[in-house]
Amino acid sequence: MTVPNFPNFFLLLGPNTGLGHNSVIVMIEAQMQYVAEALLYLHDHNVKNLEVKQIAHDKFNEDLQNKLKTTVWQSGGCHSWYQDAKGNNTTIWPGFTWRYILLMKDFDAHSYIFQ
């Protein structure tokens, strides 16, 4: 939902939040929870800007792509419009929606730079 070098920028239904098995409304609601927690953190700590750390961003995406390699969307030589030229899938969430909800439940301040 956040991108390095773009302070205070949140993407709803951005990369890897598409679903092949449920409603994306579940994803949007989870994301709004996370954004609300982030905004409360800014307010409570009297800071104006947050930006995801590059290392946190890269680690999350590496883990995500590794999980995707074991899914029906990627395994067995499957090639589809979900994949880019390098074979990365930047469209589909690789797991259960309840796991995404848990991931978005609490704002992870340690993954951000504040100013």
C-alpha positions as a Markdown table, in Angstrom:
| # | Residue | x | y | z |
|---|---|---|---|---|
| 1 | Met | 0.0 | 0.0 | 0.0 |
| 2 | Thr | 3.0 | 2.3 | 0.5 |
| 3 | Val | 5.9 | 3.0 | -1.8 |
| 4 | Pro | 9.4 | 4.2 | -1.0 |
| 5 | Asn | 10.1 | 7.9 | -1.9 |
| 6 | Phe | 6.4 | 8.8 | -1.8 |
| 7 | Pro | 5.7 | 10.2 | 1.6 |
| 8 | Asn | 2.1 | 10.0 | 2.9 |
| 9 | Phe | 1.0 | 8.1 | -0.2 |
| 10 | Phe | -1.3 | 5.1 | 0.1 |
| 11 | Leu | -2.6 | 2.9 | -2.7 |
| 12 | Leu | -5.9 | 1.1 | -2.3 |
| 13 | Leu | -6.3 | -1.9 | -4.5 |
| 14 | Gly | -2.7 | -1.5 | -5.6 |
| 15 | Pro | -0.2 | -4.2 | -6.6 |
| 16 | Asn | -1.0 | -7.8 | -5.4 |
| 17 | Thr | -4.4 | -7.0 | -3.9 |
| 18 | Gly | -6.5 | -8.5 | -6.7 |
| 19 | Leu | -8.4 | -11.7 | -5.8 |
| 20 | Gly | -9.4 | -14.7 | -7.8 |
| 21 | His | -11.6 | -16.2 | -5.0 |
| 22 | Asn | -13.3 | -13.4 | -3.0 |
| 23 | Ser | -14.6 | -9.8 | -3.1 |
| 24 | Val | -12.0 | -7.1 | -3.2 |
| 25 | Ile | -14.2 | -5.1 | -0.7 |
| 26 | Val | -12.5 | -7.3 | 2.0 |
| 27 | Met | -9.1 | -6.0 | 0.8 |
| 28 | Ile | -10.3 | -2.3 | 0.7 |
| 29 | Glu | -11.8 | -2.5 | 4.2 |
| 30 | Ala | -8.5 | -4.0 | 5.6 |
| 31 | Gln | -6.5 | -1.3 | 3.8 |
| 32 | Met | -8.7 | 1.5 | 5.2 |
| 33 | Gln | -8.1 | 0.1 | 8.7 |
| 34 | Tyr | -4.3 | 0.2 | 8.1 |
| 35 | Val | -4.5 | 3.8 | 6.7 |
| 36 | Ala | -6.6 | 4.9 | 9.7 |
| 37 | Glu | -4.0 | 3.4 | 12.1 |
| 38 | Ala | -1.2 | 5.2 | 10.2 |
| 39 | Leu | -3.0 | 8.5 | 10.4 |
| 40 | Leu | -3.6 | 8.1 | 14.1 |
| 41 | Tyr | 0.0 | 7.3 | 14.6 |
| 42 | Leu | 1.1 | 10.5 | 12.8 |
| 43 | His | -1.3 | 12.5 | 14.9 |
| 44 | Asp | -0.4 | 10.8 | 18.2 |
| 45 | His | 3.3 | 11.2 | 17.6 |
| 46 | Asn | 3.1 | 14.7 | 16.2 |
| 47 | Val | 4.8 | 13.9 | 12.9 |
| 48 | Lys | 3.8 | 15.1 | 9.5 |
| 49 | Asn | 5.2 | 12.5 | 7.1 |
| 50 | Leu | 5.7 | 8.8 | 6.8 |
| 51 | Glu | 7.5 | 6.8 | 4.2 |
| 52 | Val | 8.0 | 3.1 | 4.0 |
| 53 | Lys | 11.6 | 2.0 | 4.3 |
| 54 | Gln | 13.1 | 0.6 | 1.1 |
| 55 | Ile | 14.3 | -2.5 | 2.9 |
| 56 | Ala | 10.8 | -3.2 | 4.3 |
| 57 | His | 9.2 | -2.7 | 0.9 |
| 58 | Asp | 11.7 | -5.0 | -0.8 |
| 59 | Lys | 11.5 | -7.7 | 1.8 |
| 60 | Phe | 7.7 | -7.7 | 1.7 |
| 61 | Asn | 7.7 | -8.0 | -2.1 |
| 62 | Glu | 10.3 | -10.7 | -2.2 |
| 63 | Asp | 8.3 | -12.8 | 0.3 |
| 64 | Leu | 5.1 | -12.1 | -1.7 |
| 65 | Gln | 6.7 | -13.3 | -5.0 |
| 66 | Asn | 8.1 | -16.4 | -3.3 |
| 67 | Lys | 4.6 | -17.2 | -2.0 |
| 68 | Leu | 3.1 | -16.7 | -5.5 |
| 69 | Lys | 5.5 | -19.2 | -7.0 |
| 70 | Thr | 3.6 | -22.0 | -5.2 |
| 71 | Thr | 0.2 | -20.9 | -6.3 |
| 72 | Val | -1.9 | -21.9 | -9.2 |
| 73 | Trp | -1.3 | -18.5 | -10.7 |
| 74 | Gln | 2.4 | -19.2 | -11.1 |
| 75 | Ser | 3.3 | -22.9 | -10.7 |
| 76 | Gly | 3.5 | -25.5 | -13.4 |
| 77 | Gly | 4.7 | -23.2 | -16.1 |
| 78 | Cys | 1.5 | -21.1 | -16.0 |
| 79 | His | 1.9 | -17.9 | -18.0 |
| 80 | Ser | -0.9 | -15.4 | -17.9 |
| 81 | Trp | -1.7 | -11.7 | -18.1 |
| 82 | Tyr | -1.1 | -11.6 | -14.3 |
| 83 | Gln | 2.7 | -11.8 | -14.9 |
| 84 | Asp | 5.0 | -9.2 | -16.2 |
| 85 | Ala | 7.9 | -9.9 | -18.7 |
| 86 | Lys | 10.1 | -11.1 | -15.8 |
| 87 | Gly | 7.4 | -13.6 | -14.6 |
| 88 | Asn | 6.5 | -11.5 | -11.5 |
| 89 | Asn | 2.8 | -11.5 | -10.6 |
| 90 | Thr | 1.9 | -8.0 | -9.5 |
| 91 | Thr | -1.8 | -8.5 | -9.5 |
| 92 | Ile | -3.0 | -11.4 | -7.3 |
| 93 | Trp | -2.8 | -11.8 | -3.5 |
| 94 | Pro | -1.3 | -15.2 | -2.9 |
| 95 | Gly | -3.2 | -16.3 | 0.2 |
| 96 | Phe | -6.3 | -16.2 | 2.2 |
| 97 | Thr | -8.1 | -12.9 | 2.7 |
| 98 | Trp | -8.1 | -13.5 | 6.5 |
| 99 | Arg | -4.3 | -13.4 | 6.4 |
| 100 | Tyr | -4.4 | -10.1 | 4.6 |
| 101 | Ile | -6.8 | -8.7 | 7.2 |
| 102 | Leu | -4.5 | -9.8 | 10.0 |
| 103 | Leu | -1.5 | -8.2 | 8.2 |
| 104 | Met | -3.4 | -4.9 | 7.9 |
| 105 | Lys | -4.8 | -5.0 | 11.4 |
| 106 | Asp | -2.0 | -3.1 | 13.1 |
| 107 | Phe | 0.1 | -0.3 | 11.7 |
| 108 | Asp | 3.8 | -1.4 | 11.5 |
| 109 | Ala | 5.6 | 1.7 | 12.6 |
| 110 | His | 9.0 | 0.0 | 12.5 |
| 111 | Ser | 8.8 | -0.3 | 8.7 |
| 112 | Tyr | 8.5 | 3.5 | 8.2 |
| 113 | Ile | 10.6 | 6.6 | 8.3 |
| 114 | Phe | 9.0 | 9.6 | 10.0 |
| 115 | Gln | 9.6 | 13.3 | 9.6 |
